[in-house]
């Protein structure tokens, strides 16, 4: 069962980054010189998924503009002989086929995914949250697609977090799946809890912003009552789904940055800059010069 579509919920208000997000989408904040949402779309493209479905809201036009052709800019760059920059700009609009749908009411992640139902259709699909940047040799989504191809059930990406941090995440309870190809990284989920207290958490395996979901999730989302914050919680729908079909947690390989948090955003900026060939050496020299 091929994964052909990835849903990117980008309708959030980005209040944690005010005032920077007062007049621009949080997803357009740059890590070095590339907006958060572009990292997500590049992961979609490098995983072999041809279609990205953006669930947008008011004030998100800049996202559409970023992935559209910019004739004036391209004409200017061509006229000035800036071929390398021109190629870079043109490549953005060619990453994948992009479709946009509006989430008119901010009713949570589960609701955002439900809004994309008619565009996804009756087929499995991926979900990416652009707050999570994952630096991995094999894209995180591609790793999860390989698990899905083998087991055929929904897959959520998980990572181990400190016990004191579990209350910031959805936490899974699961049984290890003995599979040498997964390298002891795969779990059959038996339950999941949204933001538990540390002493009540079933594990320290936290759900992060990558999912492969079967179309059965739409039925569960449609019948899931509103939860925390009067929103439709994806975790609640997944709990219902795992009573009917297998749901797996995959401890992905790679490093994840929580760019929806100010500290995580800064960490991602520093480490991504250090990886850049043209920036790494002088930036590292600068950091070593700081008297901190």
C-alpha positions in Angstrom: 0.0 0.0 0.0 1.8 3.0 -1.3 1.9 6.3 0.7 1.2 9.0 -1.9 0.1 11.9 0.3 1.4 13.8 3.3 -0.8 16.1 5.4 0.9 19.2 6.9 -1.3 21.0 9.5 -0.1 24.6 9.4 -3.1 26.5 10.7 -1.8 27.1 14.2 -1.4 30.7 15.6 2.2 30.2 16.8 1.6 32.1 20.0 4.8 30.8 21.6 6.8 33.0 19.2 4.9 36.3 19.5 5.5 39.0 18.6 7.5 37.5 15.6 4.4 35.6 14.5 2.0 38.5 14.8 2.1 39.1 11.1 3.8 36.0 9.7 3.2 32.3 10.0 5.2 30.5 12.5 6.0 27.9 9.8 7.9 30.6 7.9 10.4 31.3 10.6 13.8 30.5 9.2 16.3 28.0 10.5 19.4 29.7 9.1 17.9 30.6 5.7 15.2 28.1 5.2 11.7 28.2 6.7 10.5 25.5 9.1 7.8 24.3 6.6 10.4 23.8 3.8 12.3 21.3 6.0 9.1 19.3 6.3 8.3 19.4 2.6 11.8 18.4 1.7 11.4 15.4 4.0 8.2 14.5 2.2 10.0 14.8 -1.2 13.1 12.8 -0.1 10.8 10.1 1.3 9.3 9.6 -2.2 5.8 11.0 -1.4 4.6 13.0 -4.4 1.7 15.1 -2.9 1.6 17.5 0.1 -1.8 18.5 1.5 -1.5 21.7 3.5 -4.2 22.4 6.1 -4.0 26.2 6.4 -5.9 29.0 8.1 -6.2 32.8 8.0 -2.9 34.6 7.7 -1.1 31.7 6.1 -0.8 33.1 2.5 3.0 33.4 2.8 3.2 29.6 2.9 1.5 29.3 -0.5 3.6 32.1 -1.9 6.8 30.5 -0.7 6.1 27.3 -2.7 4.7 29.1 -5.7 6.6 30.3 -8.7 7.9 33.9 -8.2 8.3 35.2 -11.8 9.5 38.7 -10.8 12.2 37.3 -8.4 13.3 34.7 -10.9 13.5 37.3 -13.7 15.6 39.6 -11.5 18.0 36.8 -10.5 18.4 35.7 -14.2 19.1 39.2 -15.3 21.8 39.6 -12.7 23.4 36.3 -13.6 22.8 34.8 -10.2 22.3 31.3 -11.6 23.0 29.3 -8.4 20.4 31.4 -6.4 17.9 31.2 -9.3 18.2 27.4 -9.3 17.7 27.3 -5.6 14.5 29.4 -5.8 13.1 27.5 -8.7 13.6 24.1 -7.0 11.3 25.1 -4.1 8.2 25.2 -6.3 9.1 21.8 -7.9 9.5 19.8 -4.7 6.1 18.1 -4.7 2.6 18.7 -5.9 0.9 20.9 -3.4 -2.8 21.2 -2.4 -4.3 23.6 0.1 -7.4 23.3 2.2 -8.6 25.6 5.0 -9.3 24.7 8.7 -11.8 27.4 9.4 -12.1 26.7 13.1 -8.9 26.0 15.3 -10.2 22.8 16.8 -6.9 20.9 17.2 -4.6 18.5 15.3 -7.2 15.8 15.0 -9.7 18.2 13.5 -7.0 19.5 11.1 -6.4 16.0 9.8 -10.1 15.4 9.5 -10.4 18.5 7.3 -8.0 16.8 4.8 -10.2 13.7 4.6 -11.7 14.4 1.1 -8.3 15.2 -0.3 -6.6 12.1 1.1 -9.4 9.7 0.2 -9.5 6.0 1.2 -5.8 5.4 1.4 -3.0 5.5 3.9 -1.2 8.8 4.4 1.5 10.6 6.3 1.3 13.5 8.7 4.2 15.9 9.5 4.3 18.7 12.0 6.8 21.3 10.9 7.7 22.2 14.5 9.7 19.0 14.6 12.9 19.1 12.5 14.5 15.7 12.2 18.1 15.4 11.0 18.6 11.8 9.8 20.6 10.0 7.2 17.4 8.2 6.1 14.4 10.6 6.4 12.3 9.8 9.4 9.2 9.4 7.2 11.0 7.0 4.9 12.0 4.9 7.9 8.3 4.8 9.0 7.1 4.0 5.5 9.4 0.9 5.5 7.7 -0.2 8.8 4.3 0.4 7.3 5.2 -1.6 4.2 6.1 -4.5 6.4 3.3 -4.5 9.0 0.5 -2.6 7.3 -0.7 -0.7 10.5 -0.5 2.9 11.5 2.9 4.0 12.7 3.8 6.9 15.1 7.3 8.2 15.6 8.5 8.1 19.2 11.6 9.1 21.1 12.8 8.6 24.6 12.5 11.7 26.8 13.4 12.4 30.4 10.8 11.4 32.9 10.3 14.9 34.1 9.4 15.9 30.5 6.7 13.3 29.8 4.0 15.8 30.7 4.8 17.7 27.5 4.0 14.8 25.2 1.6 12.0 24.3 3.2 8.9 25.8 2.8 5.3 24.6 2.5 2.0 26.4 3.8 -0.8 24.1 5.2 -4.2 23.7 8.5 -4.6 21.9 8.2 -6.3 18.5 11.0 -8.8 17.8 12.2 -7.8 14.4 15.9 -7.7 13.6 15.4 -5.4 10.7 13.8 -2.8 13.1 16.7 -3.1 15.5 14.6 -3.3 18.7 13.1 0.1 17.7 9.5 -1.1 17.1 6.6 -1.4 19.6 3.1 -2.7 19.3 1.1 0.1 21.1 -1.4 -1.1 23.7 -2.3 2.3 25.1 -1.3 6.0 25.0 -1.8 8.9 27.3 -1.8 12.6 26.5 0.6 14.6 28.7 0.6 12.4 31.8 2.2 13.3 35.1 5.7 11.7 35.4 4.6 9.3 38.2 1.6 8.1 36.0 3.3 7.8 32.6 3.3 4.2 31.2 6.8 4.8 29.7 9.2 7.6 28.6 8.5 6.9 24.9 7.0 10.2 23.6 5.0 10.7 20.4 6.5 13.3 18.1 5.3 15.0 14.9 5.5 12.2 12.4 2.7 9.7 11.6 1.7 7.1 9.0 -2.0 6.6 9.3 -4.5 4.2 7.8 -7.8 5.8 6.4 -9.6 4.2 9.3 -8.4 7.1 11.5 -11.0 9.4 9.8 -13.9 7.4 11.2 -12.4 7.6 14.7 -11.7 11.3 14.4 -15.2 12.0 13.3 -16.6 10.2 16.4 -14.0 11.4 18.9 -15.5 13.9 21.4 -13.6 17.1 22.1 -10.9 16.7 24.7 -8.3 19.1 26.2 -8.9 22.7 25.2 -12.2 21.7 23.6 -10.1 20.3 20.7 -10.3 17.0 18.8 -7.1 15.2 19.9 -5.4 12.9 17.5 -4.1 10.8 20.5 -7.7 10.2 21.6 -8.6 8.9 18.1 -5.5 6.7 18.0 -6.5 5.1 21.3 -9.8 4.2 19.7 -8.1 3.0 16.6 -5.7 0.6 18.3 -8.7 -1.3 19.8 -9.6 -2.2 16.2 -6.3 -2.6 14.3 -2.6 -2.6 15.1 -0.8 0.7 15.8 2.9 0.8 16.1 5.4 3.1 17.7 8.8 3.4 16.0 11.9 4.7 17.7 13.3 6.5 14.7 17.0 7.0 13.9 18.1 10.6 13.8 18.1 13.8 15.9 15.0 15.7 16.5 14.8 19.4 17.3 11.6 20.8 18.8 11.6 24.0 16.8 8.1 24.9 18.2 10.0 25.8 21.5 12.3 28.8 21.6 15.2 26.9 23.0 14.8 24.1 20.6 14.5 26.6 17.7 17.8 28.2 18.8 19.5 24.8 19.1 18.3 23.8 15.6 19.6 27.1 14.2 23.1 26.6 15.7 23.5 23.0 14.8 22.1 23.3 11.3 24.4 26.3 10.7 27.4 24.3 11.9 26.6 21.6 9.3 26.6 24.1 6.4 29.9 23.9 4.4 30.1 27.7 3.9 29.2 28.6 7.5 30.4 25.8 9.7 34.1 26.8 10.1 33.7 30.5 10.7 30.6 30.1 12.8 32.3 27.5 15.0 35.3 29.9 15.4 32.9 32.6 16.4 31.2 30.4 19.0 34.5 29.4 20.5 35.4 33.1 20.8 32.5 33.9 23.0 33.4 34.3 26.7 30.5 32.4 28.2 
